[in-house]
Amino acid sequence: MSMSMGNVMDLKITHEKLNGTHYLELEGEVQSYTAPKLKKILDPLSEKTKQDIIIDVEKIDFIDSVGLGVFAGVLRSTNRNNSTLMLRGMTNRVRRLFEVTGLIEMVEASKNKKTISFLS
């Protein structure tokens, strides 16, 4: 099942479910105008138990505090529900945003440094 969420202001979200894992690809900006659409998609996924959610953030140009708040909220929800949240393709720019805000302390880099997964 593949479905594209289309352009929401400056954010394109593509969502696909394969073998029980949810794959999302984000392109554009995750900011105050686009973050609610991302939250609307991620919240129900993160509230289910034992879900695997992989988000490709390689094509993200910008994330503001509202966007970072969406990721933090989804992290808390996945932890409560024994689910896994992974960020794939984190660029240096996005990584710096996570570092400046302290969110990077909540993540663990995988061996290939291309995938970031939130800690439980």
N, C-alpha and C positions, 0 to 999 in steps of 0.2 A: 504494500500500500504506500503510494507516494503522493504527497500533496504539497503544493507550493502555496504559501501564505501570501505571496505577492508583495508588492511594495507598500510599505506603511511609512509614509513620509520618506525618510532616508534609510529604511531598514528592510531588507529582503530576508525572509525566513523560509527555509525549505525544511520540511519534516518528513522523515521516512522511518518506518518501523520494519526491521528485518530480524527474524529469529528472536523476537522478544526484546530487542534493543532499540531504543529510540535514538535516531541520528538527526541532529539539527545542524544546518549550516546557516550562519549569519553573514550578511553582507551589508555594509554601510555603517550607520551610527546607532549606538544604543544610548539614547538620551531621553530627556523628560517627555518628549512627544512620542517616541517610539517604544520606550520601555514598557508601557502598559500592554501593548500587543504581545511582546515577548513574555511578560508575566502571565498573561492570559493563557498562553500555550504551555509554559513550564510549570505553573502551579499545579494543575491537575495531574501532570506526569509525576511530579515530585511527591505528591500526596499519596500515591499508590505505593504499596509495600513491594520491596525487592525489585525495583525497576532499575535498569541500566540506561542512563542518559548520557550520550556523547554529543558535545556541542563543538563544532568547528568554528573557531573565532579568527581564523587566519585573515579573512577579508573584512574584519572590523576596522574602521578608520578612526573611530572615536567612541569613548565611553565616558559619560558624566557620572556624577554621584548617584543619580537616580538609577542609572543602568547598573552600577556596581551594587546598589541596594537590591536589585532584582537577583543578581547572582548570589549575594549573601543570604537572601531569604530562601532561595531554592536550596542552597547548601544546608541551611537549618532543617528544612522540610525533608530533604533526602536522608539526612542523618537520623531524624526521628523515625523514618519509615524503612530503615535498613536498605536504602537504595544507594546507587552509585552515580555520581556526577563527575564527568570528565570533560576538560576543555582541551581540545586538540588544536595545534597550529598556533599557539600563542606567540605573537610577534613581540619583539623587544619593546615596542611602544605600549602594547596592552600590558605586558608584564610589568613595566614601570608603573603603570596606573595601579596595579595590584600591590606593588611594593610600597608606593607612596601612601596608600590607604591602609596598609597593614593586612590586607586580605591575603597577601602572598604567604603570610605566616600560617594561614589555614590550608595551604595547598602543599602538595608534595610533587616535585618534578619526577617524571619517569626516567628511565635509563636513556631514552633517546632525546630527552629534553624538548620534544615536540608535543608531548601530551602532559597536561597538568590535571591532576585529580584532586578533588577536595578531600581532606582528611575526615575521618569519622569523629 
